[in-house]
Amino acid sequence: MGVLNVQNVVKIYPGHSDADEPVKALANVSFTVHENEFCSILGHSGCGKTTLLNIMAGFDDATLGRITLDGRPVGKPGWERAMIFQDYALFPWLTVLGNVSFGLEMKQVPAAEKTRRAMHQIELVGLKGFEHRYPHQLSGGMRQRVAIARALAVDPSVLLMDEPFAALDAQNRSMLQDEMVRIFMEERKTMVLVTHSIEESIKLSDRIVVMTRRPGRVKADIEVTMPRPRSEEAPAFIALKARIRDLIHDEYDLADVPIAPPGSH
């Protein structure tokens, strides 16, 4: 199914020493990501959006509140939640096929089925013919395509993405955004994207959750009804961009933005 429910999540980091005050990264965050929905979590650095994604993935625990997937509490990392990172996180000693097959091998999928599923995902992301290349032989955009294929290969209920296109140049970023729309329409997975790009969130999402400054709260939960593909020159796109920009800018006095603790962005 892939219904992700965030219920009153609070995250507090203890101080590094007795003299340091605890840091409250998230405060009573609640929203639901529906089945087969693309949801973006948007906000400036330091608002806790990556902290929230890490709790969804099981890499961190909420101090209070909970997150459920299809009614079951999210705990440690599991195959039903796959993560795509900004830095690709590929194994340099494995080929494209080896990287995409890795999770399937860990799940002990039979060899023939493992290869079939891996090759399907490699073709889906446009890398057919590159399956025997190594990561160092690929461009940044191609490496991120491998990471997407690897995550999808294990057939997760929810795909979690932490600014996956941020390290790419503008042209590759735009191309991969278009590819992500195509993959989403074909795979119909529940997807959650953390981003600081207003344009990216509008281009990709069914819904956009806008976070306040730290401690992060839900400032707005916006449904995006424009048909895909979406043009940045369309009046509806421009109007929504202005609305979201005003929501975010209202939160920030640029002379008084606190320095975020490690891992809280």
N, C-alpha and C positions, 0 to 999 in steps of 0.2 A: 504493500500500500504506500507507505512513505509519508504519514502524517506526523509532523514534528511539532510538539507542543511545548512551549517555553512558559513556565509557570513561576512567577515571582522570584526570579533568579537574582541572587545577591552574591557578589564576589568581593571579598576583603583580603588583601595581601598584608601579612604581618610586617612590621618594620624590620629593617636589617639589624637593628640593635634595640636595646631597651629604651634608648633615647629617641628612637624614630617612631613617629605616629603611624598606625596602620593606614593603608591606602585602600579606599573603597573604589573599586573599578566599575562595578555594576550595582544598580540599585533597583530592585523590584521590576525586573524586565519580564514582560509577558507578551506573547503573541503566538500565533499558530501558523505554520507553513503547511498548506494543504497538499493533498495528494497530487502529484504531477504538476506542481507549481514551481515557477522560478522566482525565488525571493532574493532580493539584494538587501544587505545590511550596510547602510551608508552613514559615514560620519568622518570627521577629522581624526587625525592621529591622536591617540590618547583617550578616545571615547569608550574603549572597551570592546570594540567589535571583534577583534581577533581573540580576546579572552573568551567571549561568548561562543565563538566558533570552536575553540579548543574544548570547551565544556560539552558542546554538542558532539564532538568527535570522541570524547572520553579521555582526552589528554590531560584534562584538569577537572577538578571537582568544584561544584558550586558551594559557597559557604552556607547559603540558605536557598530554599526553593528547589525546583527540579525540572528536568527536561525528560519528556517521554517520546518514544517513537512507536506509533501504532498502539498507544496505551501502556507500553512497557517502559519502566524507567531506564534511561541511558546511564550506563556505568562505564566500564572499561571499553577501549576500542573494540569494534567488531566489524565483520564483513558487511553488515547491512549499512554501514556508514563509511564511505570512501572519501579520502581527502586528496585534494590537489593543492600543492604548495607553490609559492612564488618562485622558488629556486629549483624547480623540476624534481629534485631528489631522486634522480635515476641512478642505477648501479652502473658505473663506468665500465666494468668488466663484462657486462652482458650486452648482447645485441638488442635491437629494437624488439625482436620477437621474444628474446629472453626476458626483457623488462616487462613486456605486456603479459607474458605467461607467468610471471613470478607469483602473483597472488593465487592463480589457479593451481600452481604446483603446491603452494602451501595448503590449499584446500583439498589436495589430493584428487584433483580431477583427472580422470583417465587420459593418457597421452593423446590419443586421437581427438578427443573432445577438447582438450586443452589447446591443441594447435588450431582446431577449427574456430573456437571462440576467440582466440588471440588474433588470428588472421582476419576475422570479421571486424574486430575493433580497429585493427591497423588499416584496413580498407576504409572503414567509416571515417577515420580522421585524415584520410588522403595520403597515407604513407605506403601504399602498396608498391612494392619494388625496393623498399628501403629496409625490409625486415631483417636483413643480415648486416646492416650498418651498426656501428657503435656510437654512443652518444657524442664522442668528440668529433665524429664525422658529420654531425648534423648542426644546422643553425639553431638559434635560440627558439624560434617559432616551431621548428620541427621537434625539438626536445619537449616542448610543452604539449605538443600533439601526442607524443609518446606517453607523457604523464596522464593525459586525459584518457587515452586508450587503456592504459594499465588500470586506472580507477574504474572504468566502465566494464572491464573484462570480468570482474568478480560479481557483476550484476547486483550492485548495492540498491537498497531502497532509497537512499538519500546520497547525493553527491555534494560534498562540502568543498568550497574553493576559497582559498585565502589569497586574494589579489593575484590570481594566476597570470595575468598579462602585464603586471606592473613593470617587469624587468625588460619588456620588449620595446623596440622602437615603435613610433606611431603607426607606420604602415603595417608591420606585423601584428600589432595590437588590434588594429581595425579589422584585419583579415581574420584573426582568430576569434574576434567577437562575432563576426558573421558566421564562422564555422560553428561556434557554440550555439548560435540560434538554430542552425540547421540540425545539429546533433540533438538539441533539446526537442525539436519538433519530431525527429525520427525515433528517439529513445523514450520520450515521455517519462523521464525520471523527475522526482522531486529534487530540486537543486537550490542550494543556498550559497550565495556569493557575498564575500566581504570585499568592499571596494571603497575608495575615497573619491572615485570619479562619478560625478552626477550623470554625465553623458553615457557612460558605460552602464550604469544602473538602469537608465531609461531604455536604452537600446535592447537590453537583454531580458528585463524582468516583467513578470505579471504583477508583482507587488514590491514596494520599496519601503523598508523600515528605516526611518531616519532617527539616528541616535543623538541625544544631547551630549554636551561636554561631560567630562568625568565628574561624579560617577554617572556612567551611562544609563540613561533611561530611554524609553520609546517616546520620542517627541511627536512622530507622525507615522501612520501606517497607510500608505497610499497605493491604491489599485491603479495599474497602468492598463488602459483599455485600448490603446492604439493597436491596429493590426500590424503583424510582422510581415516583411521587414520594415524597419522604421527609419525614416530620413531625419537627420538632424536639422534640416532646413524646414521641416513641416511646422506649421503654426502651433499645432498641439504639442509637439516636441519642445519647441522654444518656450511655450507658456509653462509647461511642466518643469522645465529646467530652471526657469526664473523662480517658480514657486518653491522648489526644493532649495535653491541657492539662498533664498531669503530665510527659509527655516533654519538652515545651518548657520548662516551669518548672524542671525539673531542670538545664537548661543555663545558667540565668541567675541570677547574683547581682545584683540590681537596683542595688546600690551600686557595682557594678564593670562596668557595660556600657560598652564603648569607643565613642567617636564614630566613626561609619562614614564612610569617604571618599566623595566624590561618586560616584554611579552604582553603589555597591556594595550597595544595599538590594534 
